[in-house]
Amino acid sequence: VQKWLNVVDPTSDYSSARELREPGTGSWLLEGREYMNWKEGQRGLLWLHGIREFTHWFKSYAPRMVINISGCGKSVLSATVIKDVENLCESKDDHALAYFYFTFSDSEKQNLVNMLLSIIGQLPKRPSERGLPREVVDLYKSTGAVRKSAEIKELKKVLSQIIKGFGRTFIILDALDEVPTRVRDSLLSLIGELKADHNAGSLSILVTSRPEADIVGSLEQLNGFSISLQSSTIDPDIRTYIRNSLASKDGIRKFPQEIECEIEETLVAGSQGMFRWVDCLLRILEECITPKSVRHALKELPKDLDSIYERILDTVPEKQKEYIRRAMNWLAFSAEPLTLGQLAEAIVLEYDVDNSVMRICPSLISFEDTRDSETSTRESRRLRLAHFSVKEYLISDR
């Protein structure tokens, strides 16, 4: 039964996000009024979302275009909340926590049935029960045991029954916007139904996403708390991240304090709240070897993530561009992360994917779970695009 419930494991995503968190960041959220009220059982829903930027076409009479800004650290904040709520649940026998990370790079982590199974599987046994809840075992016997897929309606009913057995249940769902739009309607409806079926004191749901129009329209109707990750809100965290990076990153040379202050102030001012933008530019600054080259680089910073990705790909040596293009296409359109061995075979057997693709494009490609590096063979480690915005850049006409 546990194998059936744990068809998808969100702990790897949680662990990866936790590793990215800088000490001391995120306290503004945990100490904020909206979060504390949500945690105490008010309103039942808290939505953390990025901001939308309005831009104009070149002609003044043309309509405005809405751009949802990516990379503002929502998944890391989710991990911060999970840890905080986990600590609370450890001190309260009648409290329970479950979470799920939706992921653009893995279709199994965009599936609502898998999400519900995972949530149900994470919720601890109720004090009155010695084994798995009876309703879970019954559903398994009628579906999983006979290789039949469970229905969302059945799983929701079981989940609701389990929730009623606890004094408080916390459910945290990260990156709703990484769910394909064809599935997202059902997900948003499910969130609304769960909130309607349980009072705010018994079920607290936290979700993160970019403010896509359909998500905004659905969640705003639920009368929950909403926190916009404005630049002014998270700039202190970005400043901490930059300082810690300059002090600890092996690739960045030690420059005089005056230069490091210039780096810090320039990146904070241009970040618009985007950790992702800052991280990519710190990697670019690793190539600078003199204060003069740093100042030159700071004057020519790409203004957005698309510009950064374009610059990275433009610097690929001509002889390797075709290999990199193939690798990017495979990762962008694959339904799940690919192992190094699979990617090497897909683009060309003799090509050294590990030493070339990862060295040339560290800001564009990452390993799925850094914990695997010590236990997995080189060929079995799984690669994915480093961020949802990378996939959007690769498949868009921008």
C-alpha positions as CSV (number, residue, x, y, z in Angstrom):
1,V,0.0,0.0,0.0
2,Q,2.8,2.4,0.9
3,K,4.5,1.8,-2.5
4,W,1.1,2.7,-4.2
5,L,0.9,5.9,-2.2
6,N,4.5,6.9,-2.7
7,V,4.5,6.6,-6.5
8,V,6.0,10.2,-6.5
9,D,8.4,11.3,-3.8
10,P,8.4,15.1,-3.1
11,T,11.1,14.9,-0.5
12,S,13.9,15.3,-3.1
13,D,12.4,18.6,-4.3
14,Y,12.0,19.7,-0.7
15,S,15.6,18.8,0.1
16,S,16.9,20.6,-3.0
17,A,15.0,23.8,-2.1
18,R,16.2,23.6,1.5
19,E,19.8,23.4,0.3
20,L,19.3,26.7,-1.6
21,R,18.1,28.6,1.4
22,E,20.5,31.0,2.9
23,P,20.6,31.2,6.7
24,G,18.6,34.1,8.0
25,T,16.4,34.5,4.9
26,G,12.6,34.1,4.9
27,S,12.2,35.4,8.4
28,W,10.1,38.3,7.1
29,L,7.5,35.7,6.0
30,L,7.5,33.6,9.1
31,E,7.1,36.7,11.3
32,G,4.6,38.4,9.1
33,R,1.0,39.0,10.1
34,E,-0.6,37.1,7.2
35,Y,1.5,34.0,7.7
36,M,1.1,33.9,11.5
37,N,-2.7,34.3,11.1
38,W,-2.8,31.5,8.6
39,K,-0.7,29.3,10.8
40,E,-3.1,29.9,13.7
41,G,-6.1,28.8,11.6
42,Q,-7.5,31.9,10.0
43,R,-9.0,31.9,6.4
44,G,-7.7,28.5,5.5
45,L,-5.6,29.6,2.5
46,L,-2.4,31.5,2.0
47,W,-1.1,32.2,-1.5
48,L,2.5,33.3,-2.1
49,H,2.9,34.7,-5.6
50,G,5.3,36.6,-7.8
51,I,4.5,40.0,-9.3
52,R,3.3,41.0,-12.7
53,E,5.1,43.6,-14.7
54,F,3.4,45.7,-17.4
55,T,5.3,46.7,-20.4
56,H,4.4,48.6,-23.6
57,W,5.0,47.8,-27.2
58,F,7.1,50.4,-28.9
59,K,4.1,52.2,-30.3
60,S,2.3,54.2,-27.7
61,Y,-1.2,53.2,-28.9
62,A,-0.5,49.4,-28.7
63,P,-1.9,47.4,-25.8
64,R,0.1,46.6,-22.7
65,M,1.7,43.2,-22.3
66,V,1.7,41.4,-18.9
67,I,4.9,39.6,-18.0
68,N,4.9,37.3,-14.9
69,I,8.3,37.7,-13.3
70,S,10.0,34.4,-12.6
71,G,12.7,33.2,-10.2
72,C,11.7,35.1,-7.0
73,G,12.4,32.2,-4.7
74,K,8.9,30.8,-4.1
75,S,10.1,27.2,-3.9
76,V,12.7,28.0,-1.3
77,L,10.1,29.9,0.7
78,S,7.8,26.8,0.5
79,A,10.6,24.7,2.0
80,T,11.0,27.3,4.7
81,V,7.3,27.1,5.6
82,I,7.4,23.3,5.5
83,K,10.2,23.2,8.0
84,D,8.4,25.7,10.3
85,V,5.1,23.8,10.2
86,E,7.0,20.5,10.6
87,N,8.4,21.9,13.9
88,L,4.9,22.9,15.0
89,C,3.4,19.4,14.2
90,E,6.2,17.7,16.1
91,S,4.9,19.4,19.2
92,K,1.2,18.8,18.6
93,D,-0.1,15.2,18.4
94,D,-3.3,16.2,16.6
95,H,-1.5,18.3,13.9
96,A,-0.5,16.8,10.5
97,L,1.5,18.1,7.5
98,A,1.8,17.0,3.9
99,Y,3.3,18.8,0.9
100,F,3.8,18.4,-2.8
101,Y,6.1,20.1,-5.4
102,F,4.7,20.4,-8.9
103,T,7.6,20.3,-11.4
104,F,7.7,21.4,-15.0
105,S,10.3,18.8,-15.9
106,D,8.5,15.6,-14.8
107,S,5.0,14.7,-16.0
108,E,4.6,12.4,-13.0
109,K,4.8,15.5,-10.7
110,Q,2.1,17.3,-12.7
111,N,-0.5,14.5,-12.1
112,L,-3.3,15.2,-9.7
113,V,-3.8,11.5,-8.8
114,N,-0.1,11.2,-7.9
115,M,-0.4,14.4,-5.9
116,L,-3.4,13.2,-3.9
117,L,-1.8,9.8,-3.3
118,S,1.4,11.5,-2.0
119,I,-0.5,13.8,0.3
120,I,-2.5,10.9,1.7
121,G,0.6,8.8,2.1
122,Q,2.4,11.6,4.1
123,L,-0.3,12.2,6.6
124,P,0.6,10.3,9.8
125,K,-1.5,7.6,11.4
126,R,-4.2,9.0,13.6
127,P,-3.7,8.3,17.4
128,S,-6.7,5.9,17.4
129,E,-5.3,3.7,14.6
130,R,-2.5,1.2,14.7
131,G,-2.1,0.9,10.9
132,L,-3.1,2.7,7.8
133,P,-6.5,4.3,7.9
134,R,-9.2,1.9,6.9
135,E,-10.5,4.1,4.0
136,V,-7.0,4.1,2.5
137,V,-6.7,0.3,2.6
138,D,-10.2,-0.1,1.2
139,L,-9.4,2.2,-1.7
140,Y,-6.2,0.3,-2.4
141,K,-8.0,-3.0,-2.5
142,S,-10.5,-1.6,-5.1
143,T,-7.9,0.2,-7.2
144,G,-4.1,-0.3,-6.7
145,A,-4.3,-4.0,-5.8
146,V,-6.1,-4.7,-9.1
147,R,-4.0,-2.3,-11.2
148,K,-6.8,0.1,-11.6
149,S,-6.2,3.9,-11.4
150,A,-7.9,5.7,-8.6
151,E,-10.3,8.5,-9.4
152,I,-9.7,12.0,-8.2
153,K,-13.2,12.1,-6.6
154,E,-12.4,8.9,-4.6
155,L,-9.0,10.2,-3.5
156,K,-10.5,13.5,-2.4
157,K,-13.1,11.7,-0.3
158,V,-10.5,9.6,1.4
159,L,-8.3,12.7,2.0
160,S,-11.2,14.6,3.5
161,Q,-12.0,11.7,5.9
162,I,-8.4,11.6,7.0
163,I,-8.3,15.4,7.6
164,K,-11.3,15.1,9.9
165,G,-9.3,12.8,12.1
166,F,-6.8,15.5,13.0
167,G,-7.2,18.8,14.9
168,R,-5.2,20.7,12.3
169,T,-3.9,19.6,8.9
170,F,-1.5,21.7,6.8
171,I,-1.2,21.1,3.1
172,I,1.5,22.9,1.1
173,L,1.5,22.9,-2.7
174,D,4.4,24.5,-4.6
175,A,4.4,25.8,-8.1
176,L,0.9,25.6,-9.3
177,D,1.9,27.4,-12.5
178,E,4.2,24.5,-13.5
179,V,1.1,22.4,-13.9
180,P,-0.1,22.3,-17.6
181,T,-3.2,24.5,-18.1
182,R,-5.2,21.4,-19.2
183,V,-4.7,20.0,-15.7
184,R,-4.7,23.2,-13.7
185,D,-8.5,23.8,-13.9
186,S,-9.0,20.6,-12.0
187,L,-6.3,21.4,-9.5
188,L,-7.7,24.8,-8.7
189,S,-11.2,23.3,-8.4
190,L,-9.8,20.7,-6.0
191,I,-8.2,23.4,-3.8
192,G,-11.5,25.3,-3.7
193,E,-13.5,22.1,-2.8
194,L,-11.1,21.2,0.0
195,K,-11.3,24.7,1.5
196,A,-15.1,24.6,1.3
197,D,-15.3,21.1,2.9
198,H,-13.2,22.0,5.9
199,N,-13.3,25.0,8.2
200,A,-10.2,27.2,8.4
201,G,-9.4,25.9,11.9
202,S,-9.0,22.3,10.7
203,L,-7.3,22.7,7.3
204,S,-4.7,25.3,6.3
205,I,-3.6,25.2,2.7
206,L,-0.6,27.2,1.4
207,V,0.1,27.4,-2.3
208,T,2.8,29.2,-4.4
209,S,2.7,30.2,-8.1
210,R,3.2,33.0,-10.5
211,P,0.1,35.1,-10.9
212,E,-1.2,33.5,-14.1
213,A,-4.6,34.8,-15.0
214,D,-6.5,31.5,-14.3
215,I,-4.8,31.1,-11.0
216,V,-5.5,34.7,-9.9
217,G,-9.2,34.3,-10.9
218,S,-9.7,31.1,-8.9
219,L,-7.7,31.9,-5.8
220,E,-9.0,35.4,-5.3
221,Q,-12.5,34.0,-5.0
222,L,-11.5,31.9,-2.0
223,N,-11.0,34.8,0.4
224,G,-7.6,33.6,1.6
225,F,-4.5,35.5,2.5
226,S,-2.3,36.7,-0.4
227,I,1.3,37.7,-0.2
228,S,3.0,39.3,-3.3
229,L,6.7,38.8,-3.4
230,Q,7.5,42.4,-4.2
231,S,11.1,43.5,-4.7
232,S,11.0,45.7,-1.6
233,T,9.9,42.7,0.5
234,I,12.6,40.3,-0.5
235,D,15.5,42.6,-1.3
236,P,17.0,42.1,2.2
237,D,17.0,38.3,1.5
238,I,18.6,38.9,-1.9
239,R,21.2,41.1,-0.2
240,T,22.0,38.4,2.3
241,Y,22.3,35.8,-0.5
242,I,24.7,38.0,-2.5
243,R,26.9,38.7,0.6
244,N,27.0,35.0,1.5
245,S,27.8,34.1,-2.1
246,L,30.6,36.6,-2.4
247,A,32.1,35.2,0.9
248,S,31.7,31.5,0.1
249,K,31.5,30.8,-3.6
250,D,34.7,29.1,-4.8
251,G,34.4,30.5,-8.3
252,I,34.3,34.1,-7.4
253,R,37.6,35.8,-6.7
254,K,38.1,37.8,-3.6
255,F,37.9,41.5,-4.6
256,P,38.4,44.6,-2.5
257,Q,35.5,45.5,-0.3
258,E,34.7,48.4,-2.5
259,I,34.2,46.2,-5.5
260,E,32.1,43.7,-3.5
261,C,29.9,46.6,-2.4
262,E,29.4,47.7,-6.0
263,I,28.4,44.1,-6.9
264,E,25.9,43.9,-4.1
265,E,24.3,47.3,-4.7
266,T,24.1,46.8,-8.5
267,L,22.6,43.3,-8.3
268,V,20.1,44.3,-5.6
269,A,19.0,47.3,-7.6
270,G,18.5,45.4,-10.8
271,S,17.1,42.2,-9.5
272,Q,13.4,43.1,-9.3
273,G,13.1,40.5,-6.6
274,M,14.5,37.7,-8.8
275,F,16.9,35.4,-7.0
276,R,17.3,33.5,-10.2
277,W,18.6,36.6,-12.1
278,V,21.1,37.3,-9.3
279,D,22.3,33.7,-9.2
280,C,22.9,33.6,-12.9
281,L,24.8,36.9,-12.8
282,L,27.0,35.8,-10.0
283,R,28.0,32.8,-12.2
284,I,28.9,35.3,-15.0
285,L,30.9,37.4,-12.6
286,E,33.0,34.3,-11.8
287,E,34.7,34.9,-15.1
288,C,36.0,38.3,-14.1
289,I,39.6,38.4,-12.9
290,T,40.2,42.1,-12.2
291,P,38.2,44.9,-10.6
292,K,38.1,46.6,-14.0
293,S,36.5,43.6,-15.6
294,V,33.9,43.4,-12.8
295,R,32.9,47.1,-13.3
296,H,32.7,46.5,-17.0
297,A,30.4,43.5,-16.5
298,L,28.2,45.4,-14.0
299,K,27.6,48.1,-16.6
300,E,26.4,45.6,-19.2
301,L,24.2,43.3,-17.1
302,P,21.4,41.6,-19.0
303,K,18.1,43.2,-17.9
304,D,16.1,40.0,-17.6
305,L,16.3,36.2,-17.6
306,D,15.8,35.8,-21.3
307,S,18.7,38.1,-22.0
308,I,20.9,36.1,-19.6
309,Y,20.0,32.8,-21.3
310,E,20.7,34.3,-24.7
311,R,24.1,35.5,-23.5
312,I,25.0,32.1,-22.1
313,L,24.1,30.3,-25.3
314,D,25.9,32.9,-27.4
315,T,29.2,32.1,-25.5
316,V,29.0,28.4,-26.4
317,P,32.0,27.5,-28.7
318,E,31.0,27.1,-32.3
319,K,32.0,23.5,-32.5
320,Q,29.8,22.6,-29.5
321,K,26.7,24.6,-30.3
322,E,25.0,21.7,-32.2
323,Y,25.5,19.4,-29.2
324,I,24.2,21.9,-26.8
325,R,21.2,22.6,-28.9
326,R,20.3,18.9,-29.1
327,A,20.8,18.5,-25.3
328,M,18.6,21.5,-24.6
329,N,15.8,20.3,-26.9
330,W,15.8,16.8,-25.3
331,L,15.6,18.3,-21.8
332,A,12.9,20.8,-22.8
333,F,10.6,18.3,-24.3
334,S,11.3,15.2,-22.3
335,A,8.4,14.1,-20.1
336,E,10.8,13.3,-17.2
337,P,14.4,14.1,-16.3
338,L,17.0,12.2,-18.3
339,T,20.0,10.4,-16.9
340,L,23.4,11.4,-18.1
341,G,23.6,8.2,-20.0
342,Q,20.3,8.7,-21.7
343,L,21.2,12.3,-22.7
344,A,24.7,11.2,-24.0
345,E,23.1,8.5,-26.1
346,A,20.4,10.9,-27.4
347,I,22.8,13.6,-28.7
348,V,25.8,11.4,-29.6
349,L,27.4,8.5,-27.9
350,E,31.0,9.9,-27.8
351,Y,30.0,13.3,-26.4
352,D,31.1,13.9,-22.8
353,V,27.8,15.4,-21.4
354,D,29.0,15.7,-17.8
355,N,32.1,17.7,-18.5
356,S,30.8,19.7,-21.4
357,V,27.1,20.5,-21.1
358,M,27.3,21.1,-17.3
359,R,30.5,23.1,-17.6
360,I,29.2,25.3,-20.4
361,C,25.7,25.8,-19.2
362,P,25.6,25.5,-15.4
363,S,22.9,28.1,-15.1
364,L,20.7,26.3,-17.6
365,I,21.0,22.6,-16.5
366,S,21.1,21.0,-13.1
367,F,21.0,17.6,-11.5
368,E,17.6,16.7,-10.3
369,D,18.7,15.9,-6.7
370,T,22.1,16.8,-5.4
371,R,21.8,14.1,-2.8
372,D,22.3,11.5,-5.5
373,S,25.9,12.7,-6.3
374,E,27.5,10.4,-3.7
375,T,25.4,7.3,-4.1
376,S,24.6,7.2,-7.9
377,T,26.8,6.3,-10.7
378,R,27.8,9.0,-13.1
379,E,25.6,7.7,-15.9
380,S,22.5,7.3,-13.7
381,R,22.3,10.9,-12.3
382,R,19.3,12.7,-13.6
383,L,19.5,16.0,-15.4
384,R,16.8,18.7,-15.8
385,L,16.6,22.2,-17.0
386,A,17.6,24.4,-14.0
387,H,14.4,26.5,-13.9
388,F,11.0,26.7,-15.5
389,S,12.0,30.0,-17.1
390,V,14.7,28.2,-19.0
391,K,12.1,25.9,-20.6
392,E,9.9,28.9,-21.4
393,Y,12.8,30.6,-23.1
394,L,13.7,27.6,-25.2
395,I,10.3,26.8,-26.5
396,S,9.0,30.4,-26.9
397,D,9.3,32.8,-29.9
398,R,10.8,35.5,-27.7
